[in-house]
Amino acid sequence: MQKVIDKISQVGSNAIIIAAASLASRLLGIFRDRVLASEFGAGQTLDTYYSAFRIPDLIFNLLILGALSSAFIPVFSKLFFKDEKAAWKMVGNFINVVLSVLVVAMIVVFIFAPWLMKLISPGFNTVQLEDVTMLTRIMLLSPLFFAVSSIIGGVLNSLGRFFVYSLAPILYNIGIIIGALYLVPLWGISGLAWGVVFGAMAHMLVQTPTFFKAGFRIQKVFDYKEKYLLRIIKLMLPVTIGLAVVQINLLVDNIIGSTLENGSIAIINLATNIISMPVGLVGISFAVSVFPVLSYAYSQKKEDVFVENFVSTFKMILFLIIPSMIFAIIFRAHIVRILLGAGLFNVSNTIWTSRTLGYMAFGLVAQALIPFLTRAFYASGDTKTPVKIVFISVLVNVVASIFFTKVLDYKVVGLALSATIAAFVNVFFLLGLLTKKFHHIDFNRLFMATGEYLAFSIIAGLASYGTLYFIEPYFYTIRTIGLIGQTAIAVFVGVFVYLLLSTIFKSKEAQKFTDSFAGIFRRLSGIGKELG
């Protein structure tokens, strides 16, 4: 038992494990997007492909993600430290009940898919509606695999086993890449959907051996009245309502995007995928790694452990994400050209994606903090407050999206600007209510750190910007290799200046970041045992 506690307490090295695997996964995701962009361009085909994710994602988010993010891990973690056998029985029952509900939901959606797609893609023509209906029906298989995989991942996280959990997204992206490169030539556009399904299956299978080694055994149990299941449902309901609102927001974006120029849905999705890299590497990695220890500390009334991990994680997220925001704004055009500029992805696609990425980058800090701040509420058993805030932010997003796209005619950029505004609204309310809920946390110190890192980042950004143009004559930036060389040197200068300033002013986060890398090497020695 103490071994498990020790594992979940290593937040820094756990986050780096998740971040490293997330980096590999997201690089594969970028390669996937480059393949899609070069093969199809930002046009009708990609609009159709991305729209097909909406309903399967809706099912997964409402029925599974709410339970896992807010209820399942705290309930399992608390029960595991009291009665391990009962905890495993609860997991088996939860999986069986979830799969039963999902199968029913899949059948209903499969039948009504044509009408649902007309509702969420009103701007599509007849051919697009037929294609998006077909892709949606195929992708309905993916929530089944993701459901089991996510439950397994939640258990492994609670036990401090992050490595195979971190590998799962990599295999998911490999599945999609195989679909795009090899299945599309054989089966047409449906190959993209089958790639998603196969990737979801791999996402589940890679974690299964470690899951069984941890202690799980298949059990013939189906008790929808089990007290722990009812506890999870009670805790997840507010979060599920909040996720439903978020999904409605995504559907609204899809509806609006389908009425804009062809390729708008593809552009907003491609830009979102790019900006999600730093959000995933920093915000989500730290949020996932610290959640089990926050839940443990709160349930065991260890206030000092809770505060220490909250403050250190908050500051580390700021230390890493603020310079990422500045660099993303400065290098937005370079990023899009390097990552997506090939084949049918033309100049117009590049310009609009760069603009969209730029507006989304302004909200990077807020987007990275939201997963962490939300989990701080969840760890304390409060699942209602973040939901109320989501209602407000989504309402802001919907109103702003309509205003910027239909009134001011900002086109697809209006969707990005609205998302940024909504993200800051979300963080503003989360922080405001957290200051009232956790009086023992010194938020003034956190806000001062924000100003410090922002100042360092602006200076580093100016150094990068100056370097970018100083060395431009020495690189043939018409070619991708020349653009990569110019960008790499400019970014290196910026990162060097940022770390130098952090060291000169004795930033503790710089030292902790270095120490976490030392810890990761120690953890690597135990990975073989975890896999075995």
PAVOGU-636326 format. One line per 8 residues: for each residue x, y, z of C-alpha. Coordinates in pm, whole numbers, padded with zeros to 5 digits, always signed. Each point is the difference from the previous one (the first is absolute). Example, Ala and Ser with C-alpha at 12.3 -4.5 7.8 and 13.67 -1.06 7.14 Angstrom:
<atoms>
+01230:-00450:+00780 | +00137:+00344:-00066 $
</atoms>
This chain:
<atoms>
+00000:+00000:+00000 | +00282:+00239:+00088 | +00156:-00075:-00338 | -00313:+00127:-00173 | +00001:+00317:+00212 | +00365:+00060:-00086 | -00072:-00038:-00371 | -00292:+00241:-00016 $
+00193:+00255:+00207 | +00270:+00041:-00267 | -00197:+00264:-00186 | +00290:+00156:-00191 | +00144:-00320:-00143 | -00350:-00143:-00059 | -00089:+00310:-00199 | +00317:-00030:-00208 $
-00081:-00364:-00081 | -00346:+00104:-00115 | +00136:+00304:-00180 | +00271:-00197:-00183 | -00249:-00257:-00124 | -00247:+00278:-00075 | +00266:+00175:-00208 | +00058:-00315:-00203 $
-00375:-00045:-00043 | -00059:+00359:-00100 | +00292:-00002:-00243 | -00164:-00301:-00160 | -00324:+00197:+00009 | +00166:+00288:-00183 | +00136:-00246:-00256 | -00353:-00137:-00032 $
-00136:+00351:-00059 | +00277:+00072:-00251 | -00096:-00312:-00194 | -00367:+00095:+00007 | +00072:+00364:-00092 | +00232:-00089:-00287 | -00233:-00267:-00139 | -00328:+00190:+00025 $
+00077:+00365:+00083 | -00226:+00201:+00230 | -00322:-00074:-00189 | -00316:-00207:-00007 | +00161:-00337:+00067 | +00170:+00107:+00322 | -00308:+00194:+00107 | -00191:-00326:-00034 $
+00263:-00203:+00184 | +00022:+00232:+00300 | -00379:+00036:+00020 | -00032:-00379:+00026 | +00175:+00011:+00339 | -00268:+00214:+00161 | -00260:-00266:+00092 | +00244:-00280:+00107 $
+00190:+00256:+00208 | -00328:+00119:+00150 | -00089:-00353:+00110 | +00342:-00062:+00156 | +00017:+00334:+00176 | -00347:-00021:+00150 | -00002:-00363:+00107 | +00367:-00060:+00087 $
+00219:+00307:+00030 | -00216:+00166:+00264 | +00021:-00304:+00225 | +00374:-00045:-00045 | +00104:+00363:+00037 | -00206:+00075:+00308 | -00118:-00313:+00178 | +00153:-00333:-00092 $
+00361:+00073:+00098 | -00082:+00157:+00341 | -00246:-00283:+00084 | +00239:-00275:-00112 | +00298:+00163:+00170 | -00179:+00037:+00332 | -00141:-00354:-00013 | +00329:-00157:-00109 $
+00181:+00125:+00310 | -00276:-00151:+00218 | -00100:-00322:-00176 | +00195:-00103:-00310 | -00226:-00296:-00082 | -00312:+00215:+00011 | +00170:+00259:-00220 | +00069:-00254:-00275 $
-00357:-00129:+00020 | -00126:+00356:-00038 | +00215:+00045:-00311 | -00135:-00319:-00160 | -00359:+00100:+00066 | +00061:+00351:-00132 | +00145:-00132:-00327 | -00294:-00238:-00055 $
-00263:+00265:+00067 | +00176:+00258:-00218 | +00033:-00236:-00297 | -00369:-00091:+00021 | -00106:+00365:-00004 | +00237:+00078:-00287 | -00134:-00280:-00220 | -00355:+00131:+00037 $
+00114:+00356:-00076 | +00191:-00118:-00309 | -00302:-00181:-00143 | -00223:+00306:+00045 | +00252:+00238:-00159 | +00070:-00242:-00286 | -00368:+00002:-00092 | -00048:+00376:+00023 $
+00341:+00103:-00139 | -00132:+00151:-00329 | -00230:+00239:+00183 | +00260:+00086:+00264 | +00257:+00092:-00262 | -00245:+00229:-00178 | -00050:+00173:+00332 | +00368:+00060:+00081 $
+00119:+00064:-00358 | -00274:+00210:-00161 | +00239:+00155:-00251 | +00107:-00334:-00151 | -00115:-00111:-00344 | -00164:-00337:-00070 | +00326:-00188:-00070 | +00163:+00135:+00316 $
-00301:-00100:+00210 | +00013:-00354:-00137 | +00374:-00024:+00067 | -00017:+00146:+00350 | -00283:-00239:+00090 | +00204:-00299:-00118 | +00313:+00112:+00187 | -00198:+00068:+00317 $
-00155:-00347:-00002 | +00342:-00164:-00032 | +00155:+00220:+00270 | -00274:-00099:+00245 | +00212:-00306:+00077 | +00278:+00214:+00143 | -00180:+00108:+00323 | -00025:-00367:+00102 $
+00377:-00045:-00011 | +00066:+00343:+00148 | -00238:-00068:+00287 | +00184:-00310:+00117 | +00338:+00157:-00073 | -00083:+00314:+00197 | -00120:-00198:+00301 | +00322:-00202:-00010 $
+00200:+00321:-00028 | -00181:+00151:+00297 | +00087:-00303:+00213 | +00364:-00001:-00110 | +00031:+00372:+00073 | -00141:-00054:+00349 | +00270:-00261:+00057 | +00279:+00223:-00132 $
+00048:-00204:-00319 | +00016:+00269:-00265 | +00225:-00149:-00268 | -00233:-00231:-00193 | -00280:+00252:+00048 | +00223:+00251:-00178 | +00071:-00243:-00286 | -00368:-00045:-00085 $
-00046:+00332:-00190 | +00308:-00079:-00208 | -00155:-00322:-00128 | -00329:+00180:-00059 | +00170:+00248:-00231 | +00189:-00280:-00174 | -00335:-00161:-00076 | -00131:+00321:-00157 $
+00320:+00045:-00202 | -00028:-00356:-00133 | -00359:+00075:-00093 | +00096:+00317:-00188 | +00301:-00148:-00180 | -00108:-00357:-00072 | -00373:-00047:+00054 | -00122:+00307:-00190 $
+00159:-00120:-00329 | -00177:-00335:+00051 | -00336:+00100:+00147 | -00035:+00369:-00082 | -00093:+00256:+00265 | -00140:-00275:+00225 | +00363:-00107:+00057 | +00041:+00311:+00216 $
-00279:-00115:+00229 | +00133:-00356:+00024 | +00341:+00142:+00090 | -00166:+00177:+00293 | -00166:-00327:+00113 | +00322:-00204:-00025 | +00189:+00274:+00184 | -00257:-00005:+00283 $
+00035:-00379:+00023 | +00380:+00031:+00029 | -00053:+00271:+00263 | -00176:-00261:+00215 | +00215:-00304:-00072 | +00334:+00157:+00091 | -00117:+00066:+00357 | -00174:-00332:+00061 $
+00301:-00213:+00110 | +00107:+00251:+00266 | -00362:+00028:+00113 | -00017:-00374:+00070 | +00343:+00003:+00163 | -00120:+00274:+00234 | -00262:-00238:+00135 | -00313:+00019:-00218 $
-00188:-00318:-00088 | -00304:-00037:-00227 | -00307:-00044:+00215 | -00358:-00098:-00080 | -00157:+00287:+00183 | -00270:+00242:-00112 | -00149:+00198:+00284 | -00140:+00336:-00099 $
-00098:+00059:+00365 | +00351:-00047:+00138 | +00072:+00280:+00248 | +00332:+00094:-00157 | -00154:+00017:-00347 | -00278:+00221:+00135 | +00263:+00216:+00169 | +00183:+00043:-00330 $
-00324:+00086:-00180 | -00090:+00255:+00267 | +00340:+00168:-00027 | +00014:-00010:-00380 | -00345:+00142:-00071 | +00099:+00365:+00042 | +00314:-00055:-00206 | -00195:-00183:-00270 $
-00238:+00293:-00021 | +00300:+00228:-00039 | +00151:-00223:-00267 | -00335:-00003:-00177 | +00013:+00379:-00012 | +00357:-00012:-00136 | -00106:-00252:-00265 | -00292:+00222:-00094 $
+00255:+00278:-00042 | +00206:-00220:-00234 | -00312:-00088:-00193 | -00083:+00370:-00032 | +00351:+00062:-00135 | -00054:-00283:-00249 | -00337:+00141:-00102 | +00144:+00348:-00050 $
+00312:-00138:-00172 | -00210:-00196:-00249 | -00166:+00324:-00111 | +00332:+00182:-00057 | +00242:-00048:-00290 | +00099:-00356:-00089 | +00289:-00112:+00218 | -00098:+00206:+00305 $
-00069:-00307:+00215 | +00329:-00151:-00113 | +00193:+00321:+00077 | -00139:+00040:+00352 | +00072:-00367:+00072 | +00354:+00013:-00141 | +00078:+00314:+00201 | -00153:-00156:+00312 $
+00214:-00312:-00045 | +00315:+00212:-00019 | -00084:+00209:+00305 | -00101:-00312:+00191 | +00363:-00118:-00008 | +00127:+00240:+00270 | -00332:-00032:+00184 | +00041:-00377:+00007 $
+00371:-00001:+00076 | -00028:+00246:+00286 | -00355:+00058:+00123 | -00147:-00347:-00035 | +00320:-00188:+00087 | +00034:+00178:+00333 | -00375:-00008:+00069 | -00015:-00377:-00055 $
+00313:-00072:+00203 | -00095:+00216:+00299 | -00368:-00102:+00017 | +00055:-00332:+00187 | +00221:+00163:+00265 | -00243:+00291:+00046 | -00286:-00248:+00040 | +00204:-00205:+00246 $
+00110:+00307:+00201 | -00351:+00141:+00026 | -00161:-00334:+00093 | +00266:-00058:+00268 | -00031:+00362:+00126 | +00368:+00068:-00073 | -00037:+00373:-00063 | +00372:+00071:-00027 $
+00044:-00266:-00270 | -00295:+00141:-00195 | +00127:+00359:+00016 | +00358:-00092:-00086 | -00099:-00197:-00309 | -00258:+00254:-00114 | +00234:+00297:+00022 | +00302:-00174:-00153 $
-00206:-00139:-00289 | -00170:+00334:-00066 | +00332:+00183:-00018 | +00161:-00266:-00218 | -00286:+00021:-00249 | +00044:+00378:-00018 | +00378:-00034:-00032 | -00038:-00220:-00307 $
-00316:+00126:-00167 | +00052:+00379:+00004 | +00310:-00011:-00223 | -00179:-00255:-00219 | -00278:+00254:-00051 | +00243:+00276:-00102 | +00191:-00226:-00239 | -00323:-00134:-00156 $
-00117:+00355:-00075 | +00335:+00103:-00151 | +00056:-00315:-00205 | -00363:-00074:-00100 | +00061:+00025:-00375 | +00324:-00197:+00019 | -00170:-00272:+00204 | -00283:-00042:-00251 $
+00232:+00001:-00300 | +00236:-00256:+00156 | -00268:-00234:+00133 | -00269:+00018:-00268 | +00142:+00176:-00305 | +00007:-00276:-00260 | -00200:-00140:-00291 | -00352:+00139:-00032 $
+00034:+00217:+00311 | +00032:+00325:-00192 | +00099:+00359:+00084 | -00354:+00101:+00091 | -00029:-00298:+00237 | +00332:+00099:+00159 | -00099:+00364:+00051 | -00337:-00077:+00161 $
+00139:-00279:+00218 | +00282:+00230:+00118 | -00246:+00274:+00091 | -00221:-00248:+00181 | +00298:-00146:+00186 | +00114:+00348:+00105 | -00331:+00086:+00164 | -00015:-00339:+00170 $
+00357:+00043:+00131 | -00107:+00303:+00204 | -00215:-00235:+00208 | +00271:-00261:+00052 | +00064:+00080:+00366 | -00370:-00019:+00082 | -00046:-00325:-00192 | +00295:-00161:+00182 $
-00122:+00104:+00345 | -00362:-00113:-00041 | +00065:-00379:+00027 | +00212:+00050:+00312 | -00228:+00246:+00180 | -00304:-00213:-00079 | +00165:-00307:+00149 | +00077:+00193:+00318 $
-00376:+00031:+00049 | -00056:-00365:-00093 | +00264:-00119:+00246 | -00194:+00171:+00280 | -00323:-00169:-00108 | -00145:+00321:-00147 | -00123:-00084:-00349 | -00271:+00266:-00018 $
+00201:+00321:+00005 | +00203:-00064:-00320 | -00325:-00090:-00178 | -00162:+00330:+00090 | +00306:+00178:-00137 | -00012:-00205:-00319 | -00356:+00119:-00057 | +00119:+00360:+00012 $
+00305:-00049:-00222 | -00190:-00200:-00261 | -00273:+00262:-00015 | +00270:+00262:-00056 | +00156:-00215:-00272 | -00327:-00059:-00186 | -00104:+00367:+00009 | +00348:+00117:-00099 $
+00022:-00256:-00282 | -00326:+00121:-00153 | +00103:+00363:+00046 | +00349:-00031:-00149 | -00096:-00225:-00293 | -00344:+00131:-00095 | +00002:+00365:+00112 | +00365:+00102:-00046 $
+00070:-00266:-00267 | +00336:-00109:+00144 | -00062:-00337:-00164 | +00173:-00300:+00161 | +00229:+00228:+00201 | -00309:+00108:+00193 | -00037:-00352:+00138 | +00359:+00006:+00130 $
-00038:+00344:+00158 | -00321:-00110:+00172 | +00169:-00312:+00139 | +00281:+00210:+00147 | -00238:+00245:+00166 | -00205:-00288:+00145 | +00314:-00174:+00135 | +00102:+00312:+00193 $
-00352:+00039:+00136 | +00018:-00362:+00120 | +00336:+00047:+00174 | -00106:+00332:+00154 | -00296:-00162:+00177 | +00193:-00315:+00094 | +00272:+00204:+00168 | -00247:+00232:+00166 $
-00189:-00285:+00163 | +00317:-00195:+00085 | +00129:+00296:+00202 | -00316:-00021:+00211 | +00002:-00379:+00029 | +00366:-00045:+00093 | +00093:+00289:+00230 | +00326:-00168:+00099 $
+00143:+00033:-00352 | +00196:+00320:-00063 | -00140:+00100:-00338 | +00175:+00338:+00009 | +00331:-00185:-00029 | -00134:-00186:-00302 | -00115:+00321:-00168 | +00343:+00157:+00060 $
+00162:-00302:-00164 | -00225:+00053:-00302 | +00131:+00355:-00045 | +00359:-00115:+00042 | -00027:-00274:-00263 | -00187:+00230:-00237 | +00280:+00259:+00020 | +00265:-00267:-00064 $
-00204:-00136:-00291 | -00050:+00337:-00168 | +00375:+00071:+00015 | +00072:-00349:-00134 | -00261:+00050:-00272 | +00159:+00327:-00109 | +00338:-00175:-00017 | -00154:-00273:-00217 $
-00176:+00252:-00224 | +00320:+00196:-00053 | +00196:-00316:-00073 | -00264:-00114:-00246 | +00055:+00297:-00227 | +00372:+00038:+00063 | +00074:-00349:-00133 | -00264:-00003:-00276 $
+00247:+00091:-00280 | +00201:-00314:+00081 | -00291:-00241:-00054 | -00201:-00084:-00309 | -00337:+00012:+00175 | -00198:-00083:-00314 | +00097:-00360:+00070 | -00118:-00179:+00313 $
+00351:-00098:+00109 | +00114:+00364:-00009 | -00306:+00111:+00195 | +00064:-00269:+00262 | +00363:+00112:+00039 | -00092:+00366:+00042 | -00280:-00078:+00246 | +00208:-00245:+00204 $
+00282:+00250:+00057 | -00242:+00281:+00092 | -00187:-00224:+00244 | +00327:-00124:+00152 | +00107:+00361:+00066 | -00336:+00074:+00163 | +00008:-00308:+00221 | +00360:+00075:+00102 $
-00090:+00356:+00099 | -00304:-00119:+00194 | +00197:-00260:+00196 | +00285:+00245:+00056 | -00235:+00258:+00148 | -00168:-00268:+00211 | +00339:-00107:+00135 | +00122:+00354:+00065 $
-00313:+00083:+00197 | +00019:-00337:+00176 | -00329:-00145:-00115 | -00072:-00314:+00202 | -00199:-00146:-00289 | +00309:-00006:-00222 | +00180:-00210:+00260 | -00302:-00224:+00058 $
-00032:-00055:-00373 | +00362:-00116:-00013 | -00046:-00219:+00307 | -00307:-00162:-00156 | +00210:-00111:-00296 | +00243:-00162:+00244 | -00295:-00174:+00160 | -00124:-00127:-00334 $
+00320:-00198:-00054 | -00049:-00166:+00336 | -00358:-00084:-00090 | +00105:-00150:-00334 | +00175:-00278:+00186 | -00337:-00109:+00134 | -00185:+00007:-00329 | +00110:-00352:-00092 $
-00162:-00130:+00317 | -00321:+00193:-00073 | -00022:-00143:-00351 | +00081:-00351:+00121 $
</atoms>
